Amino acid sequence: MGIKFGREYNDIIDDFTQALHSINECYTFLEMTSEEWNGLEREEQQECMKTLADDLFYGLGTSPKMRVGGCTLSHDKEKHVIVVHHDGKLISIIYLV
């Protein structure tokens, strides 16, 4: 099925990555401990979150709503956005067009 988008894919993933980084203990999405996460270089952390954002983007193409840890991710194809909530609080809206 897939997600339709009009923006540059890399820009969407960058926004999605930033949204994931803004969540406290985001490393738990990768089943890492704080010690493991903090042991990574900043570039490695960024790459981990970018890979996760990429995987979640494609996952939302098959299931418009997903739970990851305390987060709910949803793809609203009518509004052309991905919405990220963490513990019921709006974290980010990623625009697809």
ChimeraX commands (.cxc) that place a marker at each C-alpha (Angstrom):
marker #1 position 0.00,0.00,0.00 radius 0.5
marker #1 position 2.53,2.65,1.10 radius 0.5
marker #1 position 2.39,6.28,2.15 radius 0.5
marker #1 position 2.02,8.91,-0.53 radius 0.5
marker #1 position 4.16,11.99,-0.07 radius 0.5
marker #1 position 5.12,15.10,-2.00 radius 0.5
marker #1 position 8.06,16.36,0.06 radius 0.5
marker #1 position 11.59,15.07,-0.30 radius 0.5
marker #1 position 11.79,11.71,1.46 radius 0.5
marker #1 position 14.98,12.68,3.32 radius 0.5
marker #1 position 13.28,15.81,4.69 radius 0.5
marker #1 position 10.36,13.73,5.98 radius 0.5
marker #1 position 12.73,11.24,7.64 radius 0.5
marker #1 position 14.77,14.08,9.16 radius 0.5
marker #1 position 11.59,15.53,10.71 radius 0.5
marker #1 position 10.49,12.09,11.90 radius 0.5
marker #1 position 13.95,11.47,13.40 radius 0.5
marker #1 position 13.84,14.78,15.24 radius 0.5
marker #1 position 10.38,13.92,16.60 radius 0.5
marker #1 position 11.64,10.56,17.91 radius 0.5
marker #1 position 14.69,12.22,19.49 radius 0.5
marker #1 position 12.42,14.61,21.37 radius 0.5
marker #1 position 10.87,11.72,23.30 radius 0.5
marker #1 position 12.46,10.97,26.66 radius 0.5
marker #1 position 14.06,7.54,26.70 radius 0.5
marker #1 position 13.60,7.13,22.94 radius 0.5
marker #1 position 16.31,4.46,23.05 radius 0.5
marker #1 position 13.78,2.07,24.61 radius 0.5
marker #1 position 12.16,1.83,21.15 radius 0.5
marker #1 position 15.35,0.07,20.11 radius 0.5
marker #1 position 15.28,-2.16,23.20 radius 0.5
marker #1 position 18.43,-0.50,24.52 radius 0.5
marker #1 position 19.29,0.45,28.07 radius 0.5
marker #1 position 20.32,4.00,28.95 radius 0.5
marker #1 position 23.88,2.72,29.43 radius 0.5
marker #1 position 23.94,1.19,25.94 radius 0.5
marker #1 position 22.42,4.35,24.41 radius 0.5
marker #1 position 24.79,6.69,26.22 radius 0.5
marker #1 position 27.72,4.51,25.15 radius 0.5
marker #1 position 27.03,5.39,21.51 radius 0.5
marker #1 position 28.57,8.38,19.79 radius 0.5
marker #1 position 26.14,11.15,18.87 radius 0.5
marker #1 position 26.37,10.20,15.18 radius 0.5
marker #1 position 25.55,6.58,16.03 radius 0.5
marker #1 position 22.51,7.68,18.06 radius 0.5
marker #1 position 21.36,9.81,15.13 radius 0.5
marker #1 position 21.75,6.90,12.70 radius 0.5
marker #1 position 19.80,4.58,15.03 radius 0.5
marker #1 position 16.90,7.05,15.23 radius 0.5
marker #1 position 17.02,7.67,11.49 radius 0.5
marker #1 position 16.83,3.93,10.79 radius 0.5
marker #1 position 13.93,3.62,13.24 radius 0.5
marker #1 position 12.12,6.55,11.56 radius 0.5
marker #1 position 12.61,4.88,8.17 radius 0.5
marker #1 position 11.26,1.55,9.45 radius 0.5
marker #1 position 8.27,3.22,11.12 radius 0.5
marker #1 position 7.50,5.21,7.97 radius 0.5
marker #1 position 7.23,2.01,5.95 radius 0.5
marker #1 position 5.33,0.30,8.77 radius 0.5
marker #1 position 2.73,3.08,8.71 radius 0.5
marker #1 position 2.27,2.34,5.02 radius 0.5
marker #1 position 0.74,-1.02,5.91 radius 0.5
marker #1 position -0.85,-0.15,9.25 radius 0.5
marker #1 position -2.03,3.46,9.66 radius 0.5
marker #1 position -1.67,3.34,13.45 radius 0.5
marker #1 position 1.20,1.86,15.44 radius 0.5
marker #1 position 2.33,1.73,19.06 radius 0.5
marker #1 position 6.00,1.93,19.94 radius 0.5
marker #1 position 6.65,2.00,23.66 radius 0.5
marker #1 position 4.57,4.85,25.06 radius 0.5
marker #1 position 4.12,6.35,21.58 radius 0.5
marker #1 position 1.24,6.21,19.18 radius 0.5
marker #1 position 2.10,6.93,15.58 radius 0.5
marker #1 position -0.63,7.50,13.06 radius 0.5
marker #1 position -0.78,8.27,9.38 radius 0.5
marker #1 position -3.66,10.55,8.43 radius 0.5
marker #1 position -3.88,10.12,4.67 radius 0.5
marker #1 position -6.67,12.70,4.38 radius 0.5
marker #1 position -4.45,15.44,5.87 radius 0.5
marker #1 position -1.18,14.00,4.51 radius 0.5
marker #1 position 0.58,13.93,7.90 radius 0.5
marker #1 position 2.12,11.55,10.40 radius 0.5
marker #1 position 1.17,12.38,13.97 radius 0.5
marker #1 position 3.31,11.33,16.95 radius 0.5
marker #1 position 1.82,11.17,20.44 radius 0.5
marker #1 position 3.75,10.12,23.55 radius 0.5
marker #1 position 1.76,9.12,26.62 radius 0.5
marker #1 position -1.25,10.95,25.17 radius 0.5
marker #1 position 0.65,14.20,24.52 radius 0.5
marker #1 position 1.13,15.51,20.99 radius 0.5
marker #1 position 4.85,15.42,20.20 radius 0.5
marker #1 position 5.03,16.21,16.52 radius 0.5
marker #1 position 3.26,16.44,13.21 radius 0.5
marker #1 position 5.30,15.42,10.20 radius 0.5
marker #1 position 4.02,16.92,6.97 radius 0.5
marker #1 position 4.13,14.70,3.90 radius 0.5
marker #1 position 3.30,17.35,1.29 radius 0.5
marker link #1:1,2 radius 0.2
marker link #1:2,3 radius 0.2
marker link #1:3,4 radius 0.2
marker link #1:4,5 radius 0.2
marker link #1:5,6 radius 0.2
marker link #1:6,7 radius 0.2
marker link #1:7,8 radius 0.2
marker link #1:8,9 radius 0.2
marker link #1:9,10 radius 0.2
marker link #1:10,11 radius 0.2
marker link #1:11,12 radius 0.2
marker link #1:12,13 radius 0.2
marker link #1:13,14 radius 0.2
marker link #1:14,15 radius 0.2
marker link #1:15,16 radius 0.2
marker link #1:16,17 radius 0.2
marker link #1:17,18 radius 0.2
marker link #1:18,19 radius 0.2
marker link #1:19,20 radius 0.2
marker link #1:20,21 radius 0.2
marker link #1:21,22 radius 0.2
marker link #1:22,23 radius 0.2
marker link #1:23,24 radius 0.2
marker link #1:24,25 radius 0.2
marker link #1:25,26 radius 0.2
marker link #1:26,27 radius 0.2
marker link #1:27,28 radius 0.2
marker link #1:28,29 radius 0.2
marker link #1:29,30 radius 0.2
marker link #1:30,31 radius 0.2
marker link #1:31,32 radius 0.2
marker link #1:32,33 radius 0.2
marker link #1:33,34 radius 0.2
marker link #1:34,35 radius 0.2
marker link #1:35,36 radius 0.2
marker link #1:36,37 radius 0.2
marker link #1:37,38 radius 0.2
marker link #1:38,39 radius 0.2
marker link #1:39,40 radius 0.2
marker link #1:40,41 radius 0.2
marker link #1:41,42 radius 0.2
marker link #1:42,43 radius 0.2
marker link #1:43,44 radius 0.2
marker link #1:44,45 radius 0.2
marker link #1:45,46 radius 0.2
marker link #1:46,47 radius 0.2
marker link #1:47,48 radius 0.2
marker link #1:48,49 radius 0.2
marker link #1:49,50 radius 0.2
marker link #1:50,51 radius 0.2
marker link #1:51,52 radius 0.2
marker link #1:52,53 radius 0.2
marker link #1:53,54 radius 0.2
marker link #1:54,55 radius 0.2
marker link #1:55,56 radius 0.2
marker link #1:56,57 radius 0.2
marker link #1:57,58 radius 0.2
marker link #1:58,59 radius 0.2
marker link #1:59,60 radius 0.2
marker link #1:60,61 radius 0.2
marker link #1:61,62 radius 0.2
marker link #1:62,63 radius 0.2
marker link #1:63,64 radius 0.2
marker link #1:64,65 radius 0.2
marker link #1:65,66 radius 0.2
marker link #1:66,67 radius 0.2
marker link #1:67,68 radius 0.2
marker link #1:68,69 radius 0.2
marker link #1:69,70 radius 0.2
marker link #1:70,71 radius 0.2
marker link #1:71,72 radius 0.2
marker link #1:72,73 radius 0.2
marker link #1:73,74 radius 0.2
marker link #1:74,75 radius 0.2
marker link #1:75,76 radius 0.2
marker link #1:76,77 radius 0.2
marker link #1:77,78 radius 0.2
marker link #1:78,79 radius 0.2
marker link #1:79,80 radius 0.2
marker link #1:80,81 radius 0.2
marker link #1:81,82 radius 0.2
marker link #1:82,83 radius 0.2
marker link #1:83,84 radius 0.2
marker link #1:84,85 radius 0.2
marker link #1:85,86 radius 0.2
marker link #1:86,87 radius 0.2
marker link #1:87,88 radius 0.2
marker link #1:88,89 radius 0.2
marker link #1:89,90 radius 0.2
marker link #1:90,91 radius 0.2
marker link #1:91,92 radius 0.2
marker link #1:92,93 radius 0.2
marker link #1:93,94 radius 0.2
marker link #1:94,95 radius 0.2
marker link #1:95,96 radius 0.2
marker link #1:96,97 radius 0.2
view
